Amino acid sequence: MSYYLGIDSSTQSLKGLVIDPSAGKIVGSASVNFKADLPHFNCPDGVLANPDPLVKHSDPMMWLAALDLMLSRLQKSGLAMEKIAAIGGDGQQHGSVYLNSTFTTVVATLNSSASLSEQLTGTLSRPTSPIWMDSSTSAECRELDKAFGARLQADTGSPAIERFTGPQIRKFAKQEPEHYAQTARIHLVSSFLCSVLIGKDAPIDRGDGAGMNLLNLKTNTWDSAITEFTAPGLLSKLPPVAGGVAGKLQPYFEKYGLKAGIPVAVWTGDNPASLVGTGAWSAGVAVISLGTSDTFFSSLERFSTDPEGCGHVFGNPAGGCMSLACFKNGSLARDRVRKEAGAEWSFFDKTAFELTPAGNNGQLALPWFEAEITPPVLTPGLRANFDFAAAKPEVRIRATVEGQALALRSHAAWIGTFKSIRVTGGASKSPGIRQTLANVFQARVESIAVADSAALGGAMMAAHADGVPLAKMTEAFSPVSDVCLPQSETAAIYDKLLPLIRELEKAAPLK
Ligand code: XUL
């Protein structure tokens, strides 16, 4: 009869999902879309405008406003909030929040008659938060590479990567030393929101901590040499690394009908949470998550890194590690191609694939409207091996979806070959995209009933921290609800196209 709440603070929205594990049911959900619901933060798509296309920051106060609004919506939906026995959650990975020395006191004494953002805005030592879409730290990455060489990837799971929190902190400390000196605590998006729930500094978990270039995955502690090189005195500004229960829900949240004192599980990153929510936390299942970013991930039996240096090793919240390849140009790029082609979503998701042949007669596109992460390419712009602007809408759409699918296959090869792949995220509902993935990977593409697997993973981790076994919840909440089989006659077409995607990655952007 106990309910568990999972909260997913992602790039463009914040969602809550409530499960009842004893009944095997989802009993409630609420969401807040930053563009539609919080337009006054001027952060549409979760990113603040900036003249430098490589700089991508968000407003941490918007995430707090979204948390208040989501909880009030959940309460207004009529859900029995008092039945929620524990809370878990996740945040978009790599993003960081910079807090001054007043944070500890203010967060511990929140007044329920004012909003979270009103009370916490004065605790920021940096008004904005760099997020995972930021590619502006190449200089800092090269400095880290020079100082630590191959050890960085061997010990932290990734070479120096622009969006990772360590290079971001180094850039801040170099460019704004006074503000860095005023920073008492640096949190990830996940640990920041968890801290607000419990009224004190929450730990960072291994799953999300591994996305910082600071955590030694061999010792599961902050790497003191890397941390000190990244920024002076950084170790004292980081919360501890831990899993399990972070603390107890503070009284501020009673105004939403929640019971103060219920346990709050340590939050993780959105991809590690999705690993749990899709049921892929145990070996052998790969996941493709199609959201603001497209990601390919699976649990890892043995610690192994990407020889090309694009992919990552993160902690698996269920124990051990997970692998991940991340592509920045995901759903926002698909939406832009759709709009520019003058197509409805029904045309993009289905009709375009009925009007064109598998392989698109060799016409491929990479919709890199933003600087790409995998591979790291800092010059944005669409790449295509044909006259994209002159082509019919259906040709542009297939070229884009096949280009993205081939890039996923090519850059996830180091992770392994999988006979079945689970898909999640908004675009995983598209029949055209699912069939393309099945054909490109020649694998069964499985859907699970809950598209929001990160929030589900957060709810499952809350229940797990309260003693409910993960395997039991996976059976109840993540069963395969639909399967898309590969068409074997297309195998040779995509095998032939695979090397072309690497060629296209080296091409100049179209004007
Ligand atoms: C993963 C990554 C993105 C973000 C946002 O490394 O950068 O997937 O977690 O979803």
Residues whose N, C-alpha, C, O or C-beta is under 5 A from the ligand:
A	BS01	XUL	Q92 Q93 W132 D270 S293 T295 C326
